[in-house]
């Protein structure tokens, strides 16, 4: 009788130990699956102090708070954004590496840069942040006060080509300018630069006629000091930071919908991330975009945050943008260099 009692007691101990082992293993697995369990890095494809960097750092405190982990900003400029994009794609699709993305590095770099060995479909938009309308800027002594007048001058037979600068072959600003010239029949000569800084120096020095850029960073200071002038905003409404500059839709070109352009910024990741991790990053990003720090940073840029949307809607938005820019690139016969 006593032996049977001890045997039953032994079996009970063994059963409890087994259950404890299962529970411990399940707890360890749950801890391993917890996301994030280490710092998350956001790549910025441009130098510190630029518009993308400013917004990334404005998001940083709330992202760290929402994720419960350090949120690291890493600047990786070069190759028109392709360097940072390729770094992202070299990492696992686990949500620990993100990028402050735009059409330039995600969509246009692989269409124009022969060294960018990736496709736009390899990226995923997690949370759109903002759109920044493009502005037609000109040298101060240009005898035209609107894009409509520039186009009219460029249409005149026998006239010398007006020049437009861009911060690089295949950038959004190059493609938009070429496409406008093509669709309106204006004769405009592209002058590519290695970055916006030398281009803006030549615009101030009256070496080129116009450029098309968002009103951010250095261009804002040059406009405020009247070293260059803004003649049109390629949007349906005026910008708060440029109240005296008409929107393109105010003129006779209003029916030309292809003349409305903006560059967007978004929290992006490598495609193929597990859905539960994408959900965590979406929620954290939306909190950060709505934070006081981000609201202030966007206001200084003269723009507002885009409305929050689901991952499915962001995927549709990105697919539409990719299709749009591919068509534009084909239309102007853009070739990789």
N, C-alpha and C positions, 0 to 999 in steps of 0.2 A: 504493500500500500504506500509506504514511504518512498520506494523507488519510483512508482508511477507519479507521485506528487512532484518529485524532483525533475523527472523527465518533462512533465507538463510545464513546470516553471522554466526549465531550460529552453523549451520550445517558445515560450512567451518572450523570453529575453532575446532570442534569435530573431523572432518576428519584429519586435520593437526596433532592434538594431537595423534590420533590413529596411523598415519603414523610414527610420531616421536617415539611412543612407540615400534612399530615394528622394526624400525631402531636401537633403543637402545638395544632391546633384541637381535637382530642379531649381533650387535657389541659385546655384552657381551658373546654371544655364540662363536663368532670367537675368542675372547680373551681367553676363556676357552679352546678352541681347539688348541690354539697356542702351539707349542712344540719346545723346552722345555720351561716351564714357571717357573721352579725352578731348583736347582742344580742337576747335574747328578753324580752318584757315580760309580766308577769302583773298583770292588773287585780284590785283588791280593791274590792268595792262598798260598803265601810264604812270609817270613819275609822281612822287609825293607833291601835294599841293594843287593838283589838277582837279577838275570838276568831279570825275569818278572817284578819286581818292578822298575828296572832301565828303562826299555822300557816304562812302564806305565807312569812314571814321565816325560820321554822325550816327550811323547804325550800330556801331561797335558796342557801346555800353548796354543797350537794350538787348542785343543779340546774346551777349555773354550772360545777362541776367535770365533771359528766357530759356537758354539752353543749359544753364548751370555749369558751363565750362568756359575757359578762356576763348575769346574770339579774336583771332590774330589776322591783321591786315598785312599782306605781303605784296609790295610793288615789284612788278616784273615787266618793265617796258621793253619794247623792241619788236621789230618786224611788223609794225602796224597792228600790234595786239596779238599776233600769231604766237609769239613766244609764251605768253601767259596761257593762251588757249591750249597750246600743245602740252604745257606742264599739267594743266587740269586733266587732259585726256590720257596722260601717262599714269595717272593715279587710279586706284580702284573706284568704282561707282558706289562708294559707301557713305557719301554725304559728309566726309571729313574735309573735303576740299571743294570750295565754291569759287565762283568768279563774278566780279561786278561786270556783267556782260552788256554788249551793245551790238548793233548790226555789223559794226566795223570788223571786230575780231571773230565773231561767231559765223556770220554769213558771207561777208565780202572778202575777207582775207583769203579763204581757200579759192575764191573765184579770180583773184588778181595776183596772188603771191605764189609763185611756183614752189617755194619752200614750205608752204603750209599744206602739209599732207593729211588733211582731214576733211570731213564733210559737215555741213551745218546740222545734219540730222544726228550727229553724235552728241549734240548738246540738248539740254532741256531747260526751259524757263520755269523757275519755281515761283517767283513773285515779281511781276513788273513793278518798277519803282516810280519812274517819271518819264515824261516826254518833253523834249526841249525843242521848240520850233526853230527852224533854220532862218537865218537872217541874211539878206543880201547886203554886203558891206562894200563900200567903194572908196577909192582915193578921194581926198577932199576936193580936188580940182576937176573931178569928172563932171562934164557938162550935162549930166542926166540925173534926174531926181526920182526915178522909179525903174523897176525892172522892165516895165512896159516900154519905156523910152530906150533902154539898153537894147532890147530885142528889136525895136524898130530901127535903131542905128545899125544893128548887125544884119538886118535884112537888106539894107541898101546895096544895090549892085555896085561893084567897084570900090566899096568902102574897105578900109583896112580893118583886119580882124581885131576886135576888142579882146583883151586877155583876161582870163580868170585863173587865179591861183588855187591850188588845193594842197593840203598837208601830206599828200601822197597818192601815187597811182592806185586806183582801186578803192580809195576811201569812199565813204558814203557821199562826201562833199564833192568829190570828183565825178562820181556817177550821176548824182543829181544835176550838177551843172551841165555835163555832157548831154544828159537826157532832155533838159530844158532847151538847150540849143537845138537839138535834133527835132524835137516835137514842135518848136516854134519857127524853125527855119532860120534862126539867127546864126551868124558866123562868129564863133567865139574860139579863141585859141587857148588850149590848156597849158598852163605852166606848173608842172609838179615840183613840190619841195619835199625835203626830208624833215617833215614836222611843221607844226603851225607857227613856231617862233620865227624862223627865217622868212616864212611867207608873209607874216604880219609886218615884219620890218620892211619888206619890199613894198607892201601896200602903203605903209606910212611914207616911204620914200618915193612913192608914185611910179614904181617900176612895173606894176601891174594895175589893171583897171578895177577889177572886182574880185570878191571871193564870197563863198556861201558857207556859213558856219553857224553853230548855235551861239547865242550871246552869253558866253561863259568865260570866266577867267580873264586872260589878257585882253580879249576883244572888248570886254566891258569897260576896262580902264581906258583903252584907246578911244572908245566912243565918248566916254565921259569927258576926256580931255580934248575932244574935238580934233584928234589927229587923223581920224578917218570918219566916214559918215555911214549911217545905215539908211537904205532907201526903200526897203520892203521887208515885211515879215511874211514868210511863206506859211501862213496859217489863216484860219477863218476869223480870227479876232486879234486885236492889238495886244502886245505884251505889256504887263504892268511896268516892267523896267524900261520900256521904250514907248511910252504913250503917244509920242508925237510921230511915230513911224507907222504908216498905214499897213494894214493886212493886205495880202495880195488879192483877196476876194473883194476888196473895196473898189478895184479898178475894172477895166474892160476885160481883163484876163480871168475874171471870176469864174467863168465856165470851164476853165482848164483845171480840172481836179488834180491833174498830175503836178500842178504847181504848189500844192500844199504838202509840205514835208516837215518831219521832225525826227530827231534822233532819240531813241529811248534807251533807258538803262534798266537792268533787271538783275535780280539774284538768279544766277544760272548754275547748273551743275552738269556733270557728265551724265548722259542718258543711261537708263537702265538701273537707276537706284531703287532699292526696295520701297514699296509704296508707303509703309509705315514711317520710314525715315523721311521721305519727302513730305509727309504730312507734318511731322515735327518741325522741319525747316520752314515750311510754309507758314505755320502758326507763329514761329519766332520772328520770321521776316516781316509779317504783317504787323506785329506788335512794334517792331523797330521802325518801320516806315511811318507808323502813326505816332511815334514818340515826339516829345517837344524838341529834342535835339535835331531830329530829322525835319520836322516842320520848319524850324528856323533856317536850316541849311537850304531847303528847297525854296523858301521865301526869298533868301538872298540871291538865288539864281533866277527869281522871277517866275517860277513854275510851281505847280502843285503836284502832290502825289497822285498817281493813277489810282483808280478805284480798285479795291481788293477783288480778286477773282479766284475761281477754283483752279486746280491744277489742269483740269480738262480744258477749261477756257484759255488758260495760258498756252497750252499745247496748240490749240487752234490759232491763237494769235501769232505764235512763232512760226507755224506752218505757213500762214498767210503772208507774213513778212518775208520769209525765205522765198516763197514763190514770186512775190512782187519784185524783189531785188534781182533774182535770177533773170526774170524777164527783161528788166532794165539793162542788166549787164549784157544780155544777148543782143538787145536792141542797139546798143552803142558799140557792139563787137569788142567787148572788153577781153583782153588776153592776159594770161598770167605772165608776170615778169620776175 
